[in-house]
Amino acid sequence: MEKKVLKVNGMSCNHCKMSIEKALKGIGVDAAVNLGEKTVTVEYDPAKVKFEQIVTEIEDQGYDVVQ
């Protein structure tokens, strides 16, 4: 398992948190959103999910991942 912390712009409420966590869970990624720090901590198996898929999934929800 690999763990990364992503800086994500555009999150402001509990709905944002839930939509990101639900979308990532759908592709097999455990995620913890911290609204105060505007971060998403992801834990995933790189053999099953590519990092780019995680970024795309977050951006498809309408948020910007800062890399």
Contacts in CASP RR format, 6 or more apart in sequence:
PFRMAT RR
TARGET T0000
AUTHOR 0000-0000-0000
METHOD contacts of the structure
MODEL  1
MEKKVLKVNGMSCNHCKMSIEKALKGIGVDAAVNLGEKTVTVEYDPAKVK
FEQIVTEIEDQGYDVVQ
1 43 0 8 1.000
1 44 0 8 1.000
1 45 0 8 1.000
2 43 0 8 1.000
2 44 0 8 1.000
2 45 0 8 1.000
2 46 0 8 1.000
3 41 0 8 1.000
3 42 0 8 1.000
3 43 0 8 1.000
4 41 0 8 1.000
4 42 0 8 1.000
4 51 0 8 1.000
5 39 0 8 1.000
5 40 0 8 1.000
5 41 0 8 1.000
5 42 0 8 1.000
6 39 0 8 1.000
6 40 0 8 1.000
6 41 0 8 1.000
6 42 0 8 1.000
6 54 0 8 1.000
6 55 0 8 1.000
6 58 0 8 1.000
6 65 0 8 1.000
6 66 0 8 1.000
6 67 0 8 1.000
7 38 0 8 1.000
7 39 0 8 1.000
7 65 0 8 1.000
7 66 0 8 1.000
8 20 0 8 1.000
8 33 0 8 1.000
8 38 0 8 1.000
8 39 0 8 1.000
8 40 0 8 1.000
8 58 0 8 1.000
8 63 0 8 1.000
8 64 0 8 1.000
8 65 0 8 1.000
8 66 0 8 1.000
9 38 0 8 1.000
9 63 0 8 1.000
9 64 0 8 1.000
9 66 0 8 1.000
10 16 0 8 1.000
10 38 0 8 1.000
10 62 0 8 1.000
10 63 0 8 1.000
10 64 0 8 1.000
11 17 0 8 1.000
11 20 0 8 1.000
11 33 0 8 1.000
11 35 0 8 1.000
11 38 0 8 1.000
11 63 0 8 1.000
12 35 0 8 1.000
13 35 0 8 1.000
14 35 0 8 1.000
16 33 0 8 1.000
16 35 0 8 1.000
16 63 0 8 1.000
17 33 0 8 1.000
17 35 0 8 1.000
19 61 0 8 1.000
20 31 0 8 1.000
20 33 0 8 1.000
20 40 0 8 1.000
20 58 0 8 1.000
20 61 0 8 1.000
20 63 0 8 1.000
21 31 0 8 1.000
21 32 0 8 1.000
21 33 0 8 1.000
23 57 0 8 1.000
23 58 0 8 1.000
23 60 0 8 1.000
23 61 0 8 1.000
24 30 0 8 1.000
24 31 0 8 1.000
24 40 0 8 1.000
24 42 0 8 1.000
24 54 0 8 1.000
24 57 0 8 1.000
24 58 0 8 1.000
25 31 0 8 1.000
27 49 0 8 1.000
27 53 0 8 1.000
27 54 0 8 1.000
27 57 0 8 1.000
28 44 0 8 1.000
28 48 0 8 1.000
28 49 0 8 1.000
29 42 0 8 1.000
29 43 0 8 1.000
29 44 0 8 1.000
29 49 0 8 1.000
29 54 0 8 1.000
29 57 0 8 1.000
30 42 0 8 1.000
30 43 0 8 1.000
30 44 0 8 1.000
31 40 0 8 1.000
31 41 0 8 1.000
31 42 0 8 1.000
31 43 0 8 1.000
32 40 0 8 1.000
32 41 0 8 1.000
33 39 0 8 1.000
33 40 0 8 1.000
34 40 0 8 1.000
34 41 0 8 1.000
40 58 0 8 1.000
42 54 0 8 1.000
44 51 0 8 1.000
44 54 0 8 1.000
55 65 0 8 1.000
55 67 0 8 1.000
58 65 0 8 1.000
59 65 0 8 1.000
END
